[in-house]
Amino acid sequence: MKRSVLIVEDEEIIRTSLREFLTDDGYDVIAAGTIADAVKAIRDRDFQVAICDVQLPDGDGVNLLRRLLQYNPNVSGLIITAYATVENAVEAFKAGAFDYLVKPVIFDDLANKLQRLFQYRQLFQENQALRRELSRRDDQEEVIGSSKALQEVLETIRRVAITNANVLLVGESGTGKELFARTIHRWGPKKQERFLALNCSTRPVELLEAQLFGSTASSQVPEQAGIFRNAGEGTVFLAEVTHLPLPTQAKLLRAIEYGEVLPSGASEPFTQRARIVAATTRDLSAEVAEGRFDEALFYRLDGVKIRIPPLRERLDDIPELVDFFIARHSREMGKLVSGATGETIRALIASSWKGNVRQLDNAIERAVMMCDGNQIRQQDLPPDLVTASQPLPDTDDLRSALRHYERLHIERVLREYPDKREAARRLRMGLSSLYRKIEELGIDL
């Protein structure tokens, strides 16, 4: 992949000469004569290097570099100046410039500086990739993200975890409910004990109950200790708990209420002391109403209920999640992919994410596999993910992008639920907050 360079120079002769020289030297070059043209160019695509003249018709090149770095923090800057003074150099370096050139520009000097710059970029990216690998190696079970929605959930988990109470996690498929269950265990008083997980959709029922409660040897199943006995005083995680048959639910209720578990085929129960964290993608109250879930078990589980937000409600976590998944999959595949381009991040934020964090993980795994360089590009992403994305905003600034998608999301909810009170309830915000957002984002009702 060609190295991309943006030249911002108002003198046409210099601009054309630099462009021709760098193009002949194998660079992918875009030239602009004004700050306005430069900003438009960097909105349309990502550049690795920006070469900016200090004196431009519509502003100052040093300030332009600061602005370009806001759009794309990964761009490296070279400043062109007619007067090489210490003050000019200091100002350029403070703005984030890698180096500076003095007019008239000597092409060999420019070639040498660019060569050093790209060598530095490569070393820096490799260093960052190694740092991420080392920092993530022992944190495979950490919840990644710093969004407000996620921090609220983690704060609830902190308060609940220390009590050793049973917990119900509710959330869409792919939101990482088991990861949150492991976090509850790790932050709890019995973190030194075992964490064991079971998917309750296991069939046949005899096998499920043997895995859950244990069994004596029979023609159907061999002798098993069961997950409750093996967990000891640790944590038992029951995924998709609504899939349990009603008779099995009754046995689980007794394990919760009385701490008694009767293995299949046994005549004597044993005492269980494990914490239970159950999870479901369904509405438990609706399951009770339909007669598919035991009402008493529902009240036992529903006492401490934590909703895990879908990825579309925590879009500002996507860059951190992408960084984490790139580090993990790069390590597994033996590749040195250090990050993703701004265009790629915008495309990921714009996607609908029906499969939530699991879908994002799979998308990044595929992108790392397809990536030829050290930065994931938009064409490395799954084709169906890119085509399903919302229109991209013309900015790399994360806050502006999130504002764009916040407006799209609120507009969609208001179309589905014209009643403002219902819309506010669906958005999990107060009615006054919704009206404030409508005014702040300029939403046309």
HELIX and SHEET records of a PDB file:
HELIX    1   1 GLU A   12  ASP A   24  1                                  13    
HELIX    2   2 ILE A   35  ASP A   44  1                                  10    
HELIX    3   3 GLY A   61  TYR A   71  1                                  11    
HELIX    4   4 VAL A   86  LYS A   94  1                                   9    
HELIX    5   5 PHE A  107  ARG A  136  1                                  30    
HELIX    6   6 LYS A  148  ALA A  161  1                                  14    
HELIX    7   7 LYS A  177  ARG A  186  1                                  10    
HELIX    8   8 VAL A  205  PHE A  213  1                                   9    
HELIX    9   9 ILE A  227  ALA A  231  1                                   5    
HELIX   10  10 VAL A  241  HIS A  243  5                                   3    
HELIX   11  11 LEU A  246  GLU A  257  1                                  12    
HELIX   12  12 LEU A  284  ALA A  289  1                                   6    
HELIX   13  13 GLU A  295  ASP A  302  1                                   8    
HELIX   14  14 LEU A  311  GLU A  313  5                                   3    
HELIX   15  15 LEU A  315  ASP A  317  5                                   3    
HELIX   16  16 ILE A  318  MET A  333  1                                  16    
HELIX   17  17 GLY A  342  ALA A  350  1                                   9    
HELIX   18  18 ASN A  356  MET A  370  1                                  15    
HELIX   19  19 GLN A  378  ASP A  380  5                                   3    
HELIX   20  20 PRO A  383  THR A  387  1                                   5    
HELIX   21  21 LEU A  398  GLU A  416  1                                  19    
HELIX   22  22 LYS A  420  LEU A  427  1                                   8    
HELIX   23  23 LEU A  431  LEU A  441  1                                  11    
SHEET    1   A 5 ASP A  28  ALA A  32  0                                        
SHEET    2   A 5 SER A   4  VAL A   8  1                                        
SHEET    3   A 5 VAL A  49  ASP A  53  1                                        
SHEET    4   A 5 SER A  76  THR A  81  1                                        
SHEET    5   A 5 ALA A  97  VAL A 102  1                                        
SHEET    1   B 2 GLN A  55  LEU A  56  0                                        
SHEET    2   B 2 GLY A  59  ASP A  60 -1                                        
SHEET    1   C 5 PHE A 195  ASN A 199  0                                        
SHEET    2   C 5 THR A 235  ALA A 239  1                                        
SHEET    3   C 5 ARG A 275  THR A 280  1                                        
SHEET    4   C 5 VAL A 167  VAL A 170  1                                        
SHEET    5   C 5 LYS A 305  ARG A 307  1                                        
SHEET    1   D 2 GLU A 260  VAL A 261  0                                        
SHEET    2   D 2 PHE A 270  THR A 271 -1                                        
SHEET    1   E 2 GLY A 339  ALA A 340  0                                        
SHEET    2   E 2 GLN A 375  ILE A 376  1                                        
END                                                                             
